[in-house]
Each structure stands twice: as C-alpha cells, then as structure tokens.
Amino acid sequence: MQPTETQISVALAHYRERIVSHNREAFTKLVQMTETSRSNTPKSAEVMAAARLCFIRGLLGITRPELHQSPAERIECPADVRRKWPELVRIFALDGVTVGRDDAKREADRSAYRDGIMAGLRVLDGGDAARLGFPDNLWSLMGLVDSLEGHGWPQYREHGQQVRFWNGLGASAVEVEERCVDPVELDLEGWEVLAGWECGSGLETICYVLYCRAEEDEVGLSVSEEEDDGGDTSWKWRYVADMGQNGMEVFDSIVELLKWYEELHVPDLEHLDWYTDKVFSD
C-alpha cells in the first residue's frame, strides 16, 4: 500500500530532524575548532580573525558577503553561526530541504513542475506514457518542501560530497519538460522503464523518478491500473538512484526513499579537522 500524506509528512519530519541535528553538532565542533585554530606562521590577530571568518563563511557558501543581504547571512565572526542557527538552517538547507516563504509562488512552481513533466512525457511518448498521472507521493512531498538536498552544508554539497536527490521547484514548465528521459537511452539493469525524468544528481549518481517494473515481472499492470501493494515488482512510479559502479537503489515510495536518504553520505564528525586544517593557507 502506498503511504498516506500523513506518513509522508512524518517520514519527512524524521529526515529533517536527523539532518539538522547532525549539522548542529557538526557546526558546534567546526566553530570551536575554527576559533582555536592557529597558523603555522606568525600572523597578526586581525589577519587570523579574518581567515577564520572567511573559512566559516566558505562552509556556508558565502564567498561574496556583499551579496548576502539578510541579517542572518551577515556572519561577522564564527560564533554568529550559533547565534543565528535557526535562520541559517532555513537559508542554507541545513535540515536537508529548501522551503520558500511565498506560498503563492510555491504553489505556482509546484504546478509548473507537474505541468512540465506531463508535457515532456507526451512529447516523448504519445502512447501509454502520455496517459500516466503525476506520482501522488511526489505531489504530496512538493506540497511540503521545495527540494531534497541531503546531509551536509553548502560547501560539502557543492564539492561533490552529497547527492541532491530532487533539484526541486523554481524552474519554468518548459525547463522542467527538458528533464524527461527517453527510456531507450537508460541502462538500468533489471528494470523495464516506460517513462520518467531525471530529478537530481551528485557524487557519481543520477537520480530519477521512473514508471517501471522489474524485468522478471512478465505480467505487470496497465498504466490505468496503478496498484497499491508495496514490495512488488509491478508497474508503478519509483524513485531511483543510479550510483554507477556502486550499484542502484530503487524505492517504491517517498517514505522508503527518505529512510535511505537520511543516512546517505553523512559527514564524519570524527574527522572535521580535515576542514579546519584549511582555515589558514600556510
């Protein structure tokens, strides 16, 4: 049976709490380590303070402070991260998601995403794929958040250490339409694909939402007979992470996906000195 909206909401809340708790612990340590870091060569207190500030800003992706105008983004010392933590979580997706504040825009973006995907499916296949409905699981998720970012912080993610499973809302319907994929061009061993689109990527991984079935399932269901039994191999919308030489993960629902995703590429709290060793360039 497919999860209800309530079950999706509960799974999402657990995912977000898992990530924000880990990031809070990571940044508590990173700030402490940054504040006590020392240069290997003599430097003035002002120069060392500037280097520490630049390092902390860099973790958050603030490379040009003059472009970050909100009060929360004005980080003037490492300790500001602790003081401004709740707002930084929202701005920098430190709970693994982005959520816009303009509800009307979010709803418009949500509709544009769905409309773009449905248009793309019609262009690629005028047959069964064109008659598919948008996946209910994802539609419910899109009503709650704008993207799925995974563990970590901006620098961690941008340096290819994480998979961004769902790039999220914000693109036009035309831009979203271009994300639809031709099933013939996919090479997903063990799966027969009718339709779908690329939804995210990262760290040797491409993520998809695919209407598919396991190849050994010779009977399956027609696209008008969407089934609800979990754990089967029949035709249904699934969430796929093709990790290249590391294999492939296939999930029957958003709830299953989130349980896996909240443990993917978790920053190692015991080796944060790998980052803080770079506070000073010498």
PAKOLPA-449238 format. One line per 3 residues: number of its first residue (from 1); their letters; for each residue x, y, z of C-alpha. Coordinates in steps of 0.001 Angstrom, whole numbers, always signed. Layout:
# residues N
NUM = a = X,Y,Z ~ ...
END
This chain:
# residues 282
1 = mqp = +0,+0,+0 ~ +1260,+3459,-876 ~ +1900,+5809,+2073
4 = tet = -640,+8413,+3090 ~ +106,+12136,+3168 ~ +442,+11848,+6953
7 = qis = +3013,+9060,+6643 ~ +4982,+11109,+4127 ~ +4874,+14121,+6450
10 = val = +6101,+12038,+9408 ~ +8930,+10495,+7361 ~ +9952,+13940,+6106
13 = ahy = +9973,+15357,+9643 ~ +12217,+12493,+10786 ~ +14570,+13037,+7840
16 = rer = +14829,+16769,+8543 ~ +15420,+16295,+12267 ~ +18095,+13667,+11613
19 = ivs = +19977,+16020,+9309 ~ +19596,+19261,+11265 ~ +20684,+17545,+14499
22 = hnr = +23797,+16186,+12832 ~ +24589,+19523,+11203 ~ +24089,+21336,+14509
25 = eaf = +26611,+19027,+16152 ~ +28994,+19390,+13224 ~ +28890,+23193,+13257
28 = tkl = +29241,+23335,+17043 ~ +32523,+21477,+16619 ~ +33562,+23355,+13483
31 = vqm = +33065,+26733,+15169 ~ +35007,+25635,+18247 ~ +37836,+24228,+16145
34 = tet = +37932,+27336,+13960 ~ +38062,+29691,+16939 ~ +41009,+27810,+18435
37 = srs = +42898,+27158,+15200 ~ +46373,+28605,+14846 ~ +48536,+29483,+11870
40 = ntp = +51861,+27715,+11334 ~ +53487,+31045,+10568 ~ +53328,+34294,+12554
43 = ksa = +50252,+36374,+11754 ~ +48572,+39297,+13450 ~ +45386,+38781,+15441
46 = evm = +43475,+40731,+12803 ~ +44737,+38541,+9962 ~ +43909,+35332,+11850
49 = aaa = +40431,+36604,+12718 ~ +39819,+37449,+9062 ~ +40970,+33973,+7986
52 = rlc = +38674,+32286,+10495 ~ +35741,+34383,+9337 ~ +36448,+33619,+5681
55 = fir = +36611,+29895,+6464 ~ +33264,+29812,+8270 ~ +31608,+31848,+5550
58 = gll = +33042,+29467,+2974 ~ +31430,+26460,+4656 ~ +28075,+28170,+4164
61 = git = +28853,+29151,+591 ~ +29179,+32848,+1433 ~ +32057,+33672,-888
64 = rpe = +30865,+37207,-1638 ~ +29444,+38597,+1612 ~ +28292,+41805,-54
67 = lhq = +25692,+39813,-1996 ~ +24125,+38312,+1129 ~ +21840,+40989,+2481
70 = spa = +19590,+39252,+5014 ~ +20576,+39799,+8682 ~ +21107,+36067,+9230
73 = eri = +23610,+35888,+6374 ~ +25776,+38646,+7831 ~ +28270,+36397,+9564
76 = ecp = +30856,+38650,+11236 ~ +32571,+36023,+13409 ~ +32417,+32205,+13749
79 = adv = +30203,+32450,+16855 ~ +27477,+34091,+14748 ~ +26670,+30628,+13405
82 = rrk = +25486,+29566,+16868 ~ +23547,+32764,+17455 ~ +21802,+32720,+14085
85 = wpe = +21381,+28972,+13736 ~ +17567,+28716,+13232 ~ +17576,+31195,+10355
88 = lvr = +20732,+29714,+8828 ~ +19006,+26326,+8761 ~ +16272,+27732,+6534
91 = ifa = +18555,+29773,+4275 ~ +21193,+27080,+3680 ~ +19023,+23924,+3800
94 = ldg = +20799,+22650,+6906 ~ +17822,+20363,+7550 ~ +18145,+18755,+4128
97 = vtv = +15395,+20694,+2351 ~ +14535,+24100,+959 ~ +11183,+25737,+1656
100 = grd = +10168,+29074,+179 ~ +8262,+31635,+2237 ~ +5918,+32781,-519
103 = dak = +3084,+30236,-519 ~ +1542,+31571,-3720 ~ +4846,+31273,-5588
106 = rea = +5429,+27803,-4175 ~ +2048,+26636,-5433 ~ +2684,+28166,-8865
109 = drs = +6112,+26488,-9033 ~ +4582,+23201,-7943 ~ +2043,+23337,-10754
112 = ayr = +4724,+24367,-13267 ~ +6851,+21365,-12284 ~ +3958,+18936,-12733
115 = dgi = +2815,+20536,-15983 ~ +6330,+20472,-17402 ~ +6789,+16792,-16610
118 = mag = +3427,+15813,-18064 ~ +4162,+17796,-21233 ~ +7539,+16098,-21549
121 = lrv = +6002,+12647,-21232 ~ +3515,+13447,-24002 ~ +6305,+14626,-26303
124 = ldg = +8448,+11535,-25751 ~ +5636,+9009,-25990 ~ +2149,+9584,-27307
127 = gda = +1025,+6146,-26081 ~ +920,+4688,-22571 ~ +3383,+7189,-21100
130 = arl = +1195,+10096,-22166 ~ -1689,+8651,-20139 ~ +224,+8407,-16880
133 = gfp = -715,+10597,-13955 ~ +1838,+12537,-11931 ~ +3087,+10419,-8970
136 = dnl = +935,+11084,-5903 ~ +3848,+10540,-3488 ~ +5909,+13272,-5061
139 = wsl = +2952,+15633,-5389 ~ +2373,+15320,-1629 ~ +6060,+15947,-908
142 = mgl = +6044,+19004,-3169 ~ +3315,+20487,-1018 ~ +5667,+20360,+1984
145 = vds = +9140,+21246,+672 ~ +10789,+22669,-2439 ~ +13761,+20270,-2763
148 = leg = +15656,+17372,-1164 ~ +19300,+18280,-511 ~ +20599,+15520,+1790
151 = hgw = +23128,+15740,+4612 ~ +25770,+18426,+4871 ~ +26123,+22136,+4231
154 = pqy = +26614,+24224,+1060 ~ +30370,+23693,+674 ~ +30066,+19983,+1471
157 = reh = +27400,+19555,-1177 ~ +28956,+21790,-3808 ~ +32260,+19926,-3598
160 = gqq = +30542,+16738,-4735 ~ +30274,+15013,-1364 ~ +26500,+14550,-1454
163 = vrf = +23658,+13539,-3748 ~ +20920,+16092,-4308 ~ +18099,+13674,-4957
166 = wng = +15485,+16210,-6015 ~ +16609,+19505,-7555 ~ +13262,+20931,-6641
169 = lga = +10914,+23697,-7659 ~ +11617,+27065,-9228 ~ +12144,+26214,-12895
172 = sav = +9618,+27027,-15607 ~ +7403,+24324,-17099 ~ +9492,+24447,-20294
175 = eve = +12729,+23926,-18352 ~ +11234,+21054,-16367 ~ +9929,+19422,-19545
178 = erc = +13514,+19010,-20752 ~ +14294,+16751,-17786 ~ +12155,+13923,-19144
181 = vdp = +14227,+10999,-20381 ~ +13864,+8594,-23278 ~ +13596,+5107,-21697
184 = vel = +15513,+3646,-24635 ~ +18570,+5637,-23595 ~ +18524,+4382,-19998
187 = dle = +20678,+1439,-18990 ~ +19163,+282,-15705 ~ +19918,-3404,-15373
190 = gwe = +16975,-5466,-14204 ~ +14313,-2837,-14852 ~ +11936,-2113,-17706
193 = vla = +11132,+1595,-17936 ~ +8097,+3148,-19595 ~ +8650,+6810,-18714
196 = gwe = +10248,+9211,-16274 ~ +12629,+12064,-15693 ~ +15957,+12978,-14144
199 = cgs = +15268,+14657,-10810 ~ +18729,+15136,-9271 ~ +22394,+14153,-9202
202 = gle = +25682,+14207,-7329 ~ +28705,+12104,-6312 ~ +28745,+9703,-9275
205 = tic = +24966,+9419,-9063 ~ +21995,+10313,-11258 ~ +18538,+10311,-9671
208 = yvl = +15284,+9565,-11442 ~ +11554,+9313,-10972 ~ +10599,+6398,-13230
211 = ycr = +7487,+4473,-14122 ~ +8995,+996,-14240 ~ +8797,-2666,-13306
214 = aee = +11305,-5403,-12651 ~ +12123,-7289,-15832 ~ +11239,-10673,-14347
217 = dev = +7660,-9492,-13764 ~ +6129,-10691,-17028 ~ +2535,-9796,-16221
220 = gls = +2504,-6355,-14617 ~ -386,-3899,-14804 ~ -1548,-1462,-17414
223 = vse = -907,+2207,-16780 ~ -4584,+2664,-15949 ~ -4377,+60,-13157
226 = eed = -1946,+1684,-10738 ~ -1542,-825,-7908 ~ -1018,-139,-4229
229 = dgg = +797,-3231,-2961 ~ +4207,-2363,-1568 ~ +7246,-4530,-2192
232 = dts = +6056,-5892,-5531 ~ +7669,-5620,-8938 ~ +4687,-4408,-10993
235 = wkw = +4418,-1202,-12975 ~ +4485,+1860,-10718 ~ +6270,+5138,-10125
238 = ryv = +9567,+4531,-8346 ~ +12442,+6668,-7084 ~ +15838,+5590,-8387
241 = adm = +19436,+6469,-7557 ~ +21802,+5115,-10223 ~ +25158,+5185,-8436
244 = gqn = +27275,+3810,-11268 ~ +29855,+1311,-10078 ~ +28312,+1477,-6598
247 = gme = +25060,-31,-7814 ~ +21496,+1189,-7962 ~ +18877,+1898,-5319
250 = vfd = +15188,+1658,-6213 ~ +12394,+2757,-3866 ~ +8663,+2116,-4149
253 = siv = +7696,+5242,-2217 ~ +8901,+8593,-882 ~ +8857,+7137,+2649
256 = ell = +11305,+4386,+1649 ~ +13459,+6936,-155 ~ +13662,+9257,+2862
259 = kwy = +14657,+6415,+5212 ~ +17598,+5635,+2937 ~ +18462,+9243,+2139
262 = eel = +18736,+10353,+5766 ~ +21746,+8041,+6145 ~ +23461,+8799,+2829
265 = hvp = +26933,+10371,+2878 ~ +26686,+11611,+6463 ~ +29595,+13959,+7348
268 = dle = +32039,+12228,+9695 ~ +32119,+14162,+12967 ~ +35363,+12459,+13967
271 = hld = +37280,+13878,+11027 ~ +36186,+17509,+10892 ~ +39818,+18547,+11226
274 = wyt = +40049,+17742,+7514 ~ +38118,+21002,+7069 ~ +39599,+23109,+9843
277 = dkv = +43150,+22282,+8747 ~ +42345,+24610,+5846 ~ +41487,+27667,+7963
280 = fsd = +44904,+29107,+7186 ~ +46514,+28778,+3791 ~ +50050,+28232,+5130
END
